[in-house]
């Protein structure tokens, strides 16, 4: 004996309503997860105060480095420039902002960062700030921020991560790219993000 059409309709409505409701709750909870959200208040290469809100709405490629770095920084910045060029060619470049955050505020002035970024992709945003502001930013990214040694010589180097953080338009860290990641894999991961 079959069920009445009203009971079937009620069951169908209940199932659909439950699926939509659970999906909505999941999206809201995931979107409001403050644990992986970035937050900062730093100064850009033009001397302007910038927060994460100023850069929201686009995906970000965030790299922590310093302008006097001899190895990792120029390599990773060149790779990010190549990645941005590939994204520009595919028509996706305008949806991504590359960001360089200096871990060396003692030497990296706003002017020095602006000069350094002139060698890389035109859309790079360079950020610096006080040691306290940079530590707070690094903590949000869960990355290493080395202190300058007290007996530092003029050409000292700093230990820092080579990871590029992928940040979605809602200021959430959603993935990262390692230094040795092949370019085609990087492009694919960015396309998945945007």
C-alpha positions in Angstrom: 0.0 0.0 0.0 1.5 3.3 -1.1 1.9 6.5 0.9 -0.4 9.4 0.3 1.0 12.2 -2.0 0.9 14.6 1.0 3.1 12.4 3.1 5.6 12.0 0.3 5.6 15.8 -0.3 6.1 16.3 3.4 9.1 13.9 3.5 10.6 15.5 0.5 10.2 19.0 1.9 11.7 17.8 5.2 14.7 16.3 3.5 15.3 19.3 1.3 14.9 21.7 4.2 17.3 19.7 6.3 20.0 19.6 3.6 19.6 23.4 2.9 19.7 24.2 6.7 22.7 22.0 7.4 24.5 23.5 4.4 23.7 27.0 5.5 25.0 26.4 9.0 28.2 24.8 7.7 28.9 27.8 5.4 28.2 30.4 8.1 30.4 28.6 10.6 33.1 28.1 8.1 32.9 31.7 6.9 33.0 33.1 10.5 36.0 30.9 11.6 38.2 33.5 13.1 41.0 31.0 13.8 42.5 31.3 10.3 41.7 34.9 9.6 44.5 37.4 9.1 44.5 40.8 10.7 47.1 43.5 10.4 47.7 47.2 10.4 50.9 48.0 8.5 52.4 50.6 6.1 52.6 50.1 2.4 55.4 51.1 0.0 53.6 54.4 -0.5 53.6 55.3 3.2 49.9 54.6 3.6 48.3 52.7 6.4 46.9 49.4 5.2 44.8 46.8 7.0 43.5 43.4 5.8 40.1 45.1 5.1 41.8 47.3 2.5 43.0 44.2 0.6 39.8 42.1 1.1 37.6 41.2 -1.9 40.6 39.7 -3.7 42.6 36.6 -3.1 46.1 37.3 -1.7 49.5 35.7 -2.2 51.4 36.7 0.9 55.1 36.2 1.3 57.2 37.2 4.3 60.8 38.2 3.4 63.2 41.1 3.4 64.9 43.2 0.7 68.5 42.3 1.7 67.8 38.6 1.5 70.3 36.9 -0.9 68.6 33.5 -1.7 65.0 32.7 -0.8 63.4 36.1 -1.2 64.5 37.0 -4.8 63.8 33.4 -5.9 60.3 33.3 -4.4 59.5 36.9 -5.5 60.5 36.0 -9.1 58.3 32.9 -8.9 55.4 35.0 -7.7 56.0 37.4 -10.6 55.9 34.6 -13.1 52.8 33.2 -11.4 51.1 36.7 -11.6 52.1 37.0 -15.3 50.5 33.6 -16.0 47.4 34.7 -14.1 47.3 37.9 -16.1 47.5 35.9 -19.4 44.6 33.7 -18.3 42.5 36.8 -17.4 42.6 36.0 -13.6 45.4 38.4 -12.5 43.0 41.2 -11.5 41.4 38.8 -8.9 44.7 38.3 -7.1 47.0 40.7 -5.2 50.6 39.6 -4.4 51.8 40.9 -1.0 55.3 41.2 0.3 55.6 41.7 4.1 59.1 42.7 5.3 60.4 40.8 8.4 63.2 43.4 8.7 61.7 46.8 9.7 65.1 47.9 11.0 66.5 48.1 7.4 63.4 47.9 5.2 62.1 51.5 4.9 59.1 52.3 2.9 61.4 53.7 0.2 63.6 50.7 0.1 60.6 48.4 -0.2 59.2 50.5 -3.1 62.5 50.3 -4.9 62.8 46.5 -4.3 59.3 45.9 -5.6 60.2 47.7 -8.8 62.0 44.5 -9.9 58.9 42.4 -9.6 55.2 42.3 -10.7 53.6 45.7 -10.9 50.7 44.7 -8.6 52.8 43.8 -5.6 51.9 45.5 -2.3 54.8 45.9 0.0 54.1 46.1 3.8 56.2 47.0 6.8 55.6 48.3 10.3 56.9 48.3 13.8 58.4 45.1 15.2 55.3 44.7 17.4 52.9 45.1 14.4 54.9 42.6 12.4 55.0 40.1 15.2 51.2 40.4 15.5 50.8 39.9 11.8 53.2 36.9 11.7 51.3 35.3 14.6 48.0 35.5 12.6 49.8 33.7 9.8 51.4 31.3 12.2 54.8 32.0 10.6 58.3 32.7 11.9 59.5 36.2 12.6 63.1 36.2 13.6 64.5 38.8 15.9 67.6 40.8 14.8 70.6 39.5 16.6 72.0 42.0 19.1 75.5 41.7 17.6 74.2 42.0 14.0 76.8 43.0 11.4 75.7 45.3 8.6 74.9 42.5 6.1 73.1 40.2 8.5 70.6 37.7 7.2 67.4 36.6 8.9 65.8 33.2 9.1 62.3 33.2 7.7 59.8 31.0 6.1 59.8 30.5 2.3 56.1 29.7 2.2 53.6 31.8 0.2 50.2 32.0 2.0 47.0 31.8 0.0 44.3 34.1 1.5 40.8 34.1 0.2 38.7 37.3 -0.4 37.3 36.9 3.2 40.8 37.3 4.8 41.1 33.6 5.6 44.4 31.6 5.1 43.2 28.7 3.0 46.4 27.1 1.7 50.1 27.7 1.1 52.6 27.2 -1.6 56.1 25.8 -0.9 59.2 27.2 -2.5 59.8 24.2 -4.8 56.2 24.0 -6.1 56.1 23.6 -9.9 54.6 26.6 -11.7 51.7 24.6 -13.3 50.7 23.3 -9.8 50.8 26.9 -8.4 48.6 28.1 -11.2 46.1 25.3 -10.7 45.9 25.9 -7.0 45.3 29.6 -7.5 42.6 28.9 -10.1 41.0 26.6 -7.5 41.1 29.4 -4.9 39.6 32.1 -7.1 
